[in-house]
Amino acid sequence: MPSFDVVSKLDLQEVDNAVNQTRKEVDQRYDFKGTRTEIALDGEEIRIGSSDEHRVAAVVDVLQTKLVKRGVSLKSLDYGKVEPASGSRVRQAIALRQGIAEDKAKLIVRRIKDAKLKVQAQIQADQVRVTGKNRDDLQAAIQLLRQDEFELPLQFVNFRD
């Protein structure tokens, strides 16, 4: 039986490259001289620190530009609050979301069932497996999911006949 998986994954190498490009640009920009602005990728979190909130916002803007150029969806970023840090500095943590949360997976399954397509959807850990009798029904399900807004980037992988 043909099937495919709906997943939400990030290419962490591209995120790392975007963070490194952002760090280089911040180091070269005149408006960041002497502010001890830093950006780092720590596991599944990006940490930004600077002397004030405006500079943190500027670094986030540069980072978003670099991520978009590298094909990383901004929907997978979860922005934390800008918090005061030691030495009259501020910091912000940006979490990287991977996988489909259970509530979002249930929403995806419900959307497929409501469309009355001849496919079955089931939740498997942090992904959703969709199976059907023919390829056309599966492609219709993919088009249906691409049209809807689930607030996270979806990829369709493991398409099998």
C-alpha positions as CSV (number, residue, x, y, z in Angstrom):
1,M,0.0,0.0,0.0
2,P,1.4,3.4,-0.9
3,S,2.3,5.7,2.0
4,F,4.3,8.8,3.0
5,D,5.3,10.5,6.3
6,V,4.5,14.1,7.3
7,V,7.4,15.4,9.3
8,S,8.8,18.8,10.6
9,K,12.6,18.7,10.6
10,L,15.3,21.3,10.4
11,D,18.6,21.1,8.6
12,L,20.8,21.9,11.6
13,Q,23.9,22.3,9.4
14,E,22.1,25.1,7.5
15,V,21.1,26.7,10.8
16,D,24.7,26.5,12.0
17,N,25.9,28.1,8.7
18,A,23.4,30.9,9.1
19,V,24.5,31.6,12.7
20,N,28.1,31.7,11.6
21,Q,27.3,34.1,8.8
22,T,25.4,36.3,11.2
23,R,28.3,36.3,13.7
24,K,30.7,37.4,10.9
25,E,28.4,40.2,9.7
26,V,27.8,41.5,13.3
27,D,31.6,41.5,13.9
28,Q,32.1,43.6,10.7
29,R,29.3,46.1,11.2
30,Y,30.2,49.5,12.6
31,D,27.1,49.9,14.7
32,F,28.0,46.8,16.7
33,K,31.6,47.9,17.5
34,G,32.3,47.8,21.2
35,T,28.9,46.3,22.2
36,R,30.2,42.8,22.9
37,T,27.3,41.4,20.8
38,E,27.4,37.6,20.6
39,I,25.4,34.9,18.9
40,A,25.8,31.2,19.5
41,L,24.1,27.9,18.5
42,D,23.9,25.7,21.6
43,G,22.3,22.3,20.7
44,E,18.8,23.2,19.7
45,E,18.8,26.8,20.9
46,I,20.3,30.0,19.5
47,R,21.5,32.5,22.2
48,I,21.9,36.2,21.5
49,G,23.5,38.7,23.9
50,S,24.2,42.4,23.5
51,S,24.2,45.7,25.3
52,D,20.6,46.7,24.6
53,E,17.3,45.4,23.2
54,H,17.6,47.2,19.9
55,R,20.9,45.5,19.0
56,V,19.4,42.1,19.9
57,A,16.5,42.9,17.6
58,A,19.0,43.9,14.9
59,V,20.9,40.6,15.3
60,V,17.6,38.6,15.1
61,D,16.8,40.5,11.9
62,V,20.1,39.6,10.3
63,L,19.7,36.0,11.5
64,Q,16.3,35.7,9.9
65,T,17.6,37.0,6.6
66,K,20.5,34.5,6.7
67,L,18.1,31.6,7.6
68,V,15.7,32.5,4.8
69,K,18.5,32.6,2.2
70,R,19.6,29.1,3.3
71,G,16.0,27.7,3.0
72,V,15.3,27.3,6.7
73,S,11.7,28.1,7.6
74,L,11.1,30.8,10.2
75,K,8.1,28.9,11.5
76,S,10.5,26.5,13.3
77,L,11.8,29.3,15.5
78,D,10.3,29.8,19.0
79,Y,11.4,33.3,20.3
80,G,12.0,33.7,24.0
81,K,11.7,37.0,25.9
82,V,14.5,39.5,25.9
83,E,15.8,39.2,29.5
84,P,18.3,41.3,31.4
85,A,21.7,39.7,32.0
86,S,24.6,40.5,34.1
87,G,26.7,43.6,33.4
88,S,23.9,45.8,32.1
89,R,23.4,43.5,29.1
90,V,20.4,41.7,27.6
91,R,19.9,38.3,26.1
92,Q,17.4,36.3,24.1
93,A,17.1,32.6,23.5
94,I,15.5,31.2,20.3
95,A,14.5,27.6,20.5
96,L,14.5,25.4,17.4
97,R,11.4,23.4,17.0
98,Q,11.7,20.0,15.4
99,G,9.0,17.2,15.1
100,I,5.3,17.5,15.2
101,A,3.8,18.1,18.6
102,E,0.9,15.8,19.5
103,D,-1.8,18.5,19.4
104,K,-0.6,19.6,15.9
105,A,-0.5,15.9,14.8
106,K,-4.1,15.5,15.9
107,L,-5.0,18.6,14.0
108,I,-3.3,17.2,10.8
109,V,-5.1,13.9,11.2
110,R,-8.5,15.6,11.8
111,R,-8.0,17.8,8.7
112,I,-7.3,14.7,6.5
113,K,-10.3,12.9,7.9
114,D,-12.6,15.9,7.4
115,A,-11.6,16.1,3.7
116,K,-13.1,12.7,3.2
117,L,-10.1,11.5,1.1
118,K,-9.6,7.7,0.7
119,V,-6.5,7.7,3.0
120,Q,-5.8,6.8,6.6
121,A,-3.6,9.0,8.8
122,Q,-2.0,7.8,12.0
123,I,0.3,9.5,14.5
124,Q,3.7,7.8,15.0
125,A,5.9,9.6,17.6
126,D,6.7,13.0,16.1
127,Q,5.4,12.4,12.6
128,V,2.2,11.4,10.8
129,R,2.0,8.4,8.5
130,V,-0.6,8.6,5.7
131,T,-1.5,5.5,3.7
132,G,-3.9,5.0,0.9
133,K,-4.8,2.6,-2.0
134,N,-3.5,4.7,-4.8
135,R,-1.0,7.4,-5.4
136,D,-3.5,10.1,-6.6
137,D,-5.2,10.0,-3.2
138,L,-1.9,10.5,-1.4
139,Q,-1.0,13.4,-3.7
140,A,-4.4,15.0,-3.0
141,A,-3.6,14.7,0.8
142,I,-0.2,16.4,0.3
143,Q,-1.9,19.3,-1.6
144,L,-4.5,19.6,1.1
145,L,-1.8,19.8,3.8
146,R,0.2,22.4,1.8
147,Q,-2.8,24.7,1.6
148,D,-3.5,24.7,5.3
149,E,-1.5,26.8,7.8
150,F,-0.3,24.6,10.7
151,E,2.3,27.2,12.1
152,L,5.1,24.8,11.5
153,P,7.0,23.8,8.4
154,L,5.9,20.4,7.0
155,Q,7.9,18.1,4.8
156,F,6.6,15.0,3.0
157,V,9.1,12.1,3.1
158,N,9.4,8.3,2.5
159,F,6.9,8.3,-0.3
160,R,6.5,4.6,-1.1
161,D,4.4,2.7,-3.7
